[in-house]
Amino acid sequence: MENQLAIVTGTGSGIGKAVAEKFLRLGCTAVLADRDADGLRKTAEELSAWKGRFSCLETDVTDAGSIGALAALARREKADSYVLANCAGVFRGGLLHEAAEEDYDLLFDVNVKGTCLMMKAVIPLMLEAGGGSIVNVASVSGIRGDYNAPLYCASKGAVISLTRAAALDYMEKGIRINCVSPSATATPMFLSGTGDEVMRAFKDALPDHKIGLPGQVADAVAFLASPEAAHICGHNLPVDGGLTAWNGQPRQDKDAE
Ligand SMILES: NC(=O)c1ccc[n+]([C@@H]2O[C@H](COP(=O)([O-])OP(=O)(O)OC[C@H]3O[C@@H](n4cnc5c(N)ncnc54)[C@H](O)[C@@H]3O)[C@@H](O)[C@H]2O)c1
């Protein structure tokens, strides 16, 4: 593979960590970013087999200054091509009429503004390099509604819309922008505070009856970033065990006439 640099956010945990590992396995160099310094350190230890091929930077994706330092680090790597995977994200649930304004601010700052700012900072590098690929992590919650999570759903719907519209503007310039939409995935975001009953309910609801794995999301991200996806642009790829294929109606078991 050419000297390709993968810039991955949210790498202190879950899906971002799996995406970073996937790109390293594929032979990329990588810049790993997260606001959680401890998480980043643990990830660096877990990925020590690729020591020397990646660097880590504590980064808050809601802060343009912090992102500027990340983009400067990426520029110093002098790669031939760039991939950006926006995996940093937060979840907060609750009914709309009870939600604190702070919940709205957090969800939109991290999930939407963070994704925008990262794209804004890395697109110039890609333009200079003659192209690149961006994959945003949205959610099935941005495609259809979840109970008790209207603000999270709205933020993820915005990520899908942002992906589609930005994809149009940059396709001619050689930058492909797509997103993936996971359903429940076995990371701290989903697993923490999820009891056995809720876990069973999720498995019952999913057509494949399985909670997704971070590595499965990483595989989809890597595919969309790869040359095999050269003609795929502005697409939202569900990684959801068939969940969004289902319209929500129960099975209609009729006796044969
Ligand atoms: N786990 C799921 O069930 C699921 C399902 C659908 C979509 N997603 C999305 O996948 C993405 C990754 O989530 P995950 O499941 O790995 O969650 P996670 O909580 O395990 O990891 C999220 C990471 O993002 C980092 N982060 C949060 N705010 C940040 C900020 N301001 N700047 C930099 N880093 C920040 C956290 O420190 C953490 O390391 C998120 O966008 C999430 O919404 C997750």
The ligand as a Gaussian input file, in Angstrom:
#p B3LYP/6-31G(d) Opt

LIG

0 1
 N      -21.887000       1.378000      20.615000
 C      -23.020000       1.483000      19.950000
 O      -23.995000       0.766000      20.220000
 C      -23.133000       2.471000      18.821000
 C      -24.196000       2.318000      17.914000
 C      -24.334000       3.233000      16.887000
 C      -23.421000       4.261000      16.733000
 N      -22.397000       4.376000      17.627000
 C      -21.466000       5.495000      17.422000
 O      -20.165000       4.982000      17.266000
 C      -19.214000       5.976000      17.669000
 C      -18.214000       5.331000      18.611000
 O      -18.926000       4.955000      19.796000
 P      -18.459000       3.765000      20.738000
 O      -19.575000       2.825000      20.829000
 O      -17.120000       3.302000      20.347000
 O      -18.430000       4.588000      22.107000
 P      -17.325000       4.684000      23.250000
 O      -17.962000       5.502000      24.315000
 O      -16.806000       3.340000      23.560000
 O      -16.164000       5.533000      22.541000
 C      -16.363000       6.872000      22.182000
 C      -15.019000       7.583000      22.273000
 O      -15.208000       8.933000      21.843000
 C      -14.438000       9.761000      22.693000
 N      -14.948000      11.127000      22.720000
 C      -16.111000      11.557000      23.221000
 N      -16.189000      12.890000      23.129000
 C      -15.035000      13.306000      22.533000
 C      -14.512000      14.579000      22.184000
 N      -15.179000      15.704000      22.431000
 N      -13.306000      14.635000      21.565000
 C      -12.602000      13.489000      21.321000
 N      -13.042000      12.263000      21.663000
 C      -14.241000      12.175000      22.265000
 C      -14.542000       9.104000      24.068000
 O      -13.526000       9.539000      24.946000
 C      -14.457000       7.635000      23.709000
 O      -13.125000       7.176000      23.735000
 C      -20.024000       7.108000      18.290000
 O      -20.208000       8.134000      17.352000
 C      -21.361000       6.451000      18.589000
 O      -22.409000       7.386000      18.603000
 C      -22.224000       3.507000      18.663000

